[in-house]
């Protein structure tokens, strides 16, 4: 390096919103992020700029042209390079002192314990359709007493849920076990977004195809997710500020100019949720039949 890196100077503009002692605490916290695509890459960069000093990161994918609209590491120079290597380089270019552990094989049953070892907080960056991996990570966090945050990019907004030790678990809220993949995806979507603020301005619903694991996304939503998740990371790690935990959630949609605080006691077993799931499934099945002719 041409110039010496100095942590205190690099992150001095955080001071005022956090104290110097709080910044020192963040420097020694470890966050695990599984998935470094649309939201995961933005999570890593935002949290690095917040001054968090230790990360466990995982992703088994490479950057492609189709990632360019939303993923922090997607660029011409990074095509066909592994996401975990690119994002590690970008983060270490901000803070060369980062203690960074990479899991290029992704997160799986064989490395999950190691991936969560010594972790103060887990932040979900997995692809929406990575059901098995997501359930496994959240279950392990619940068992180990690790707080876990997921922020979903929906339309031009973000829906956030936080799962805290001793409170409602991911499975208790979403209730996916034993269901078909289609029903699990529906449970995940409706559980994340009980208010479904994003749907009124969806202009082409043919772009949503759960069977093909495809859906539209925007860069604004990914950046909003990173801002919300990092704020919750700060609150959890510094034990400062009210943390809204499941079955409570937050959904902020900029296009609709709305912020909703959602409450679904019993999670997806809530009568309102069950009705919403029934209606959504009926609509999706009808659209599916129309596509197939």
ChimeraX attribute file (.defattr): number of C-alpha atoms within 10 A of each C-alpha:
attribute: neighborCount
match mode: 1-to-1
recipient: residues
	/A:1	5
	/A:2	4
	/A:3	5
	/A:4	7
	/A:5	13
	/A:6	12
	/A:7	17
	/A:8	15
	/A:9	8
	/A:10	14
	/A:11	15
	/A:12	15
	/A:13	11
	/A:14	15
	/A:15	13
	/A:16	8
	/A:17	9
	/A:18	16
	/A:19	11
	/A:20	14
	/A:21	10
	/A:22	14
	/A:23	22
	/A:24	16
	/A:25	15
	/A:26	23
	/A:27	20
	/A:28	15
	/A:29	18
	/A:30	22
	/A:31	25
	/A:32	25
	/A:33	26
	/A:34	26
	/A:35	26
	/A:36	31
	/A:37	26
	/A:38	29
	/A:39	30
	/A:40	28
	/A:41	30
	/A:42	26
	/A:43	29
	/A:44	28
	/A:45	20
	/A:46	19
	/A:47	23
	/A:48	23
	/A:49	16
	/A:50	22
	/A:51	25
	/A:52	25
	/A:53	23
	/A:54	22
	/A:55	25
	/A:56	22
	/A:57	28
	/A:58	26
	/A:59	24
	/A:60	15
	/A:61	17
	/A:62	18
	/A:63	22
	/A:64	17
	/A:65	12
	/A:66	9
	/A:67	16
	/A:68	16
	/A:69	14
	/A:70	20
	/A:71	23
	/A:72	25
	/A:73	28
	/A:74	25
	/A:75	14
	/A:76	11
	/A:77	10
	/A:78	17
	/A:79	17
	/A:80	13
	/A:81	15
	/A:82	18
	/A:83	28
	/A:84	27
	/A:85	18
	/A:86	21
	/A:87	24
	/A:88	21
	/A:89	14
	/A:90	17
	/A:91	20
	/A:92	16
	/A:93	11
	/A:94	16
	/A:95	20
	/A:96	17
	/A:97	15
	/A:98	19
	/A:99	15
	/A:100	18
	/A:101	15
	/A:102	15
	/A:103	19
	/A:104	15
	/A:105	12
	/A:106	20
	/A:107	25
	/A:108	16
	/A:109	10
	/A:110	8
	/A:111	13
	/A:112	16
	/A:113	15
	/A:114	13
	/A:115	24
	/A:116	22
	/A:117	13
	/A:118	14
	/A:119	19
	/A:120	20
	/A:121	22
	/A:122	25
	/A:123	26
	/A:124	23
	/A:125	29
	/A:126	24
	/A:127	18
	/A:128	16
	/A:129	17
	/A:130	12
	/A:131	15
	/A:132	10
	/A:133	18
	/A:134	21
	/A:135	16
	/A:136	15
	/A:137	23
	/A:138	23
	/A:139	16
	/A:140	15
	/A:141	24
	/A:142	21
	/A:143	12
	/A:144	14
	/A:145	16
	/A:146	21
	/A:147	23
	/A:148	28
	/A:149	24
	/A:150	22
	/A:151	30
	/A:152	27
	/A:153	28
	/A:154	26
	/A:155	23
	/A:156	21
	/A:157	27
	/A:158	30
	/A:159	31
	/A:160	25
	/A:161	26
	/A:162	26
	/A:163	27
	/A:164	22
	/A:165	14
	/A:166	11
	/A:167	15
	/A:168	19
	/A:169	23
	/A:170	24
	/A:171	15
	/A:172	16
	/A:173	22
	/A:174	23
	/A:175	18
	/A:176	20
	/A:177	12
	/A:178	8
	/A:179	11
	/A:180	10
	/A:181	16
	/A:182	12
	/A:183	16
	/A:184	18
	/A:185	21
	/A:186	20
	/A:187	25
	/A:188	19
	/A:189	18
	/A:190	19
	/A:191	25
	/A:192	25
	/A:193	22
	/A:194	23
	/A:195	18
	/A:196	18
	/A:197	24
	/A:198	20
	/A:199	11
	/A:200	9
	/A:201	11
	/A:202	12
	/A:203	8
	/A:204	8
	/A:205	12
	/A:206	12
	/A:207	11
	/A:208	15
	/A:209	14
	/A:210	16
	/A:211	11
	/A:212	8
	/A:213	12
	/A:214	12
	/A:215	12
	/A:216	14
	/A:217	15
	/A:218	16
	/A:219	20
	/A:220	17
	/A:221	25
	/A:222	28
	/A:223	24
	/A:224	25
	/A:225	28
	/A:226	27
	/A:227	18
	/A:228	21
	/A:229	28
	/A:230	22
	/A:231	17
	/A:232	24
	/A:233	26
	/A:234	20
	/A:235	14
	/A:236	20
	/A:237	19
	/A:238	15
	/A:239	11
	/A:240	10
	/A:241	11
	/A:242	9
	/A:243	18
	/A:244	18
	/A:245	20
	/A:246	24
	/A:247	23
	/A:248	18
	/A:249	23
	/A:250	24
	/A:251	27
	/A:252	23
	/A:253	22
	/A:254	17
	/A:255	12
	/A:256	13
	/A:257	9
	/A:258	11
	/A:259	15
	/A:260	16
	/A:261	14
	/A:262	21
	/A:263	17
	/A:264	18
	/A:265	15
	/A:266	16
	/A:267	25
	/A:268	25
	/A:269	16
	/A:270	14
	/A:271	13
	/A:272	13
	/A:273	20
	/A:274	15
	/A:275	13
	/A:276	19
	/A:277	21
	/A:278	12
	/A:279	12
	/A:280	15
	/A:281	16
	/A:282	12
	/A:283	12
	/A:284	16
	/A:285	12
	/A:286	11
	/A:287	16
	/A:288	15
	/A:289	10
	/A:290	9
	/A:291	9
	/A:292	6
	/A:293	6
